[in-house]
Every structure is written in C-alpha cells, then in structure tokens.
Amino acid sequence: MIREQRSTRGIDYQDVPRPVSALADEYPADHVDPRHCHARAQLLYASAGIMCVITDTASFVVPPQRALWIPPKVFHEVHCRGHVSVRTLYIDATALPDLPSDCRVIEVSSLLRELIIEATILPVEYDEDGRDGRVMDLILDEITHTPAVPLHVPMPSHPNLERTCRSILANPSRSDTLDALACAASMGRRTFTRHFKRETGMTFADWRQHVRLMEALSRLAIGHRVTSVAFDVGYNSSSAFTAMFKRTFGVPPTEYFSAGGATAVSAGDRG
C-alpha cells in the first residue's frame, strides 16, 4: 500500500476536519523550534530522543517514556537533546470534555505509544466510523486516563528574572552566587529573592537544584553515565548527586528509567 505524503508542518494540521491529526518528523541534535502556539491542543511525543519545552510559566523535560500535553494557544518552544523522532498529535480540544486544561507531562504506556505511532500512518482524513476512528477514540480515552508526571520547574514572569532563569536552563552547571545573579538582574539581593519566591513559589536555591535534576534526567535518558552527569550539572561528586536524585525521585539514577519514574515529584513538592 502506498502511504500518502504527509506534511511536517504543524500549521497544516490545525484545520483538518477530524478530531485528531498526527505528524511525524525527525529533528537533528540541538534543533530548536522557536516560540509558537497552535490553534489545537497538542500531545508532543518523541519515540526516540528527549526534549525540553519552555512555556511562559514552566520548563518541562520530556523523556521518551513521556509526552507533553499542551492546550490550545499556549506559547512554547522546543529544544532537542540529540536526535529526536517526533510523533505528535493535534487534537480538537472540544473532542472530549475531560481533556486536560493545563500543560502536563503524562506517562506513555506501551499501548499509547503504539496508538500514537499508528496514528501517524493513518490517512489524515481517516474514516471516523471505521477502525481508524476507533484508534483515534482510544487515544483520546488513554490521554484522559493517563497519570501526570510533574517533570517541570516553574518560570517567573518578571523579565529580568526570566532572563536569569533562561541563562541557567541553558547551562545548569553555572555556580553564580545569588549576589551576582541579583546584580545581573538589576536587583538587590533581597528584592531578587522576594520576587523569585513570590513568582515561582520556590526559593532560588531550590529552583536551581531542580533545574539541575531535570538536566540530569535529560542526559541520563540519552545514555550518559551517572558520574559524568553529576559533574556536568554542577555537583562536586557522584555520591552527592545520587543522594539528591534519590531524595527527589524516590529511586537512584541508575534505576529511574527502569522503574518508570513513577515516584517522580515536581519542583516544589519537596523542600
């Protein structure tokens, strides 16, 4: 059977006369999809590779066992770690009343993974009343019943604080002092810490710690060794890194992905 030629542009899937449309594409290492939004909701999934996604309110890590749900009209940018095989769905937000209304990372079961991959090879205007329509209906049902995994850190809205946070997201191993960061943000230390806590619900020290752990997850997911990851994200020893990782996620880094990360907690859930 000859497959139809499918567009790799998200914009071409926003007005498809079906509740679900699917896109498949390959992104090279270090690819950045600049800030944009879609008219439809999006389930952003990579069958291989890892993505970091930044919205106006949070930064998310999306390993291969996870997908990011993005509601309609939410601006976001995507940063690829290594080569990424994107398999993403664009969904009419009115297709089902129980679809999430906020950005969230969800677990991708073996069933949901195969359904997403199947969706990308079905006709764009699939038969809603036949087998293809039932596949898409099951995808929607799986999304609404799949648990969220809060792999994210909040982002402040103050422009100077956001700029500081983005610089740390780009290089989590940075060890700038609080005074230096406050100065760079054109704030006094107390003003910086007060505004940061108010806008993110966290102290800056806790926020930076979680950013480092999110970066560590990215590197572990693409096969980096625990020891190198520990130093790459700013820890002085692999034992210190392992202790913090286990305290936060409930399992040591060597077991996280085999355990499914089911015990993961978000920034702010633990002090």
N, C-alpha and C positions, 0 to 999 in steps of 0.2 A: 504494500500500500504506500502511495506517495503522500508524504506529510505536506501540509500547506506551509508556505513560507510565512514565518511569524515575525512581527516587528519586535525589536529590542528596545523600543522607546515607550516608557511608561505612559506618556501622554496619549498614545494610540489605544490604550485600554480603558480610558475613563468613560467613554460613551458607548461601550459595547452593549447591545440590547440583551444582556444576560446578567444575572445577579453576581456571578463570579467570572473573572477573566484572569488568565495566567500568563506570565512572562518568564522566559528562560534566557539567561545571558551569562557570559564569562567576563570577570573583571581581573585585570592584572594586579600584581602586587603593588601596594601603595596607591591604588586608584582612589580618588576622592570624587564622590558625587556631590556637587555643591548644594547649598541650602535651597530647598524647594518644597513644594507640597503637592498633594493630589486631591482631586475632587472626590475620589473614592477612598474608603478605608484601605489599608494595605497590610498584608501579612508578609513581612520581609524575612525570607528564609534562605540560608545557604546550605546546599547539600555537601559542600566542601569549603573549608576556609572559615575565617572569622571576621566579623565586622564590629566596628564601634560606631554607634549612631548618636549624634548630638541633636537634641531639640532645644527649644528656648528654656525649658525647665529642668532638663536632666541629661545625663550622659549614660548610654546603655552599652553593655557588652553582649554580643550575640554569638555564642559558640555554635558549632554545627548541630548540637542536640537541642537547640533552642530556636525560637523565631520571635520577631518583634512585631507586635500589633500596633499599628499607627492609625488613629482615627482620621477621618477626612479633614483636610485643610490644616493639618498640623505641620508646621515647617520643621524640616530635619535635614541633616547632612550625613553622608555615609563615608566612613574611612575603612578601607580594606586592609587586613593584615595578611600578607601573602596573597596568592591567587585565590579568588572566590568564585564558586559556581552558584550564581544567584537563581533561585526558583521562588518567585514572588507572586502573590495573588492580590488582585484589586477587587474589592468587594463593595457592592451597594450596601451602604450602612442600614438601609431600611429592609434588607433581605430577611432579617431575623431580629426580633425585638430584644434578644438577650446578648447581642454582640457588645463587647467592651466599649466603654466611652472614654477610656484613658489609655495612654501608651503603657505597654507592659510587655515584658519578656515572658513567653509561655514555653512550657515543655513541648517537645515534638516527639510523640510516641512513634514506634515503628509503623503503626497504621497511618498516622497523619503524614509521616514522611512519604510513604508510598502514594498516598492520595494526592499530595502536592505535586509530586513528580508526574503522576498520571495526568493531572490537570493541565500540565504544560504541553502535553502532546495531544490533547483532545482538540477538536475543532473550536475555533474562537466562538463561533455561533453554534454551540453544541445543541443537541436535541434535549430540551428541558424535560420532556415527558418520557425519555428513554433511559437507558443505562447511564449515559453521560450525565444527565441531570441528577440522577441518584448519587453519583460520585460527588458532585458539587454540593448536594444537600448534606451528605455525610461529612464533608469538610466543614461546613458551617456548624453542624452539630458538634463536631470534635472541638472546634475553636471555643465554643461557648462552655464546654465542659472540661477544658484543659486547665490545670492549675498554673497560676502565675509564678514566676521565679524572679524575685526582685533584684536582678543584677544591674543596679544603676546607682549613680550618685546624683544628688540634686545640683542644679545650676542656679547661681544668683542672677537677678535681673539687672542690678546696678552695672552700668557699662564698664567701670573700672575693675570691679570685682570679677565680672565675666571675663574680661581680658586676662586677668591674673589666672583664673581657673583654666582658661584655654591654653595658656602657656604651660601649665602644669600637666594638663591632659596630653599635650604634645611631648612632654618629657617628664614623666612621673618621678624620675630619679633625682630631680633637682632638689637641693637641700637648702634653698634660700631661707634665711631667718625671717621670722614674722615681721621684724622691723624693716628689713629690706623690701619685703613684699608690700608692706603698707606704704612705704615711701614710693615705690614704683606705681602704686595705685593712687598717689597724691592724697593719701590719708594719714592721719595719725594712727598709732598702734591701737588705741582704744576704740577709735571710730571704725577702723577696719574690722576688728574682732566683733564689735557690736552689730554692725551692718551684716557681716557674714553670718552670724548666728541667727539673726532675725530672718534673713532671706533663704537660708538653707535648712535651718533647724538643727545645725551641727556646729561644733567648733571647727576652726580651720584645720587644726591638727588631726581631728578625726576624719574630716573630709579628705585630706591628703592621704591618710592611711588607707582609706577605702579606694581611692583612685589607684594607688599602688597595687592593691589586691586585684582590682579589675584589670589592670595592665598585666598582672601576673597570670590571670586566667587566660588572657589573650595569648600570651606566649606559651603557656602550658598546652593550650588547645592545639597549637600548631607544632608541638613536639619538642619544645625547648626543655633542656634539663633543669631540674629544680634548683641546683646550685647556681647555674648561670642566671636563671630568672631572678633569684633572690638578690644578686648583686646588680642586675640590670635595672631593677625597680627601686633600688636605693637602700636595701638592707645591708648591714655590716656582716651578717653571717647567714648561712642557710638555716641554721637551727632557730634563729630569731624569726626568720621568715616563716618557717614551718609552724612554729608555735602560734604566731599571729593568724596564719591561714586557718589552722585547726580551730582556734578560738572563734573565728568569724564564721567559717563554713561548716564546722562540725566534723570534718574529716581532714586528714593531711593532704597536701597537694598531690601526692602520688596516687591517692585513692579517689580524688574528687570526680573525675570523669567516669571512672568505672562504677562509682556509686550513683552516678546520675545527678550529683549536685542537689539531691532532693532536700538536703538540710540547709541549703544556702539561705542567708539572710541579707537584707538590704542595708545600705548605709543608713544609720540612724536606728536600726533595730537593736544594735548592741553598742554600748558605750566603749 
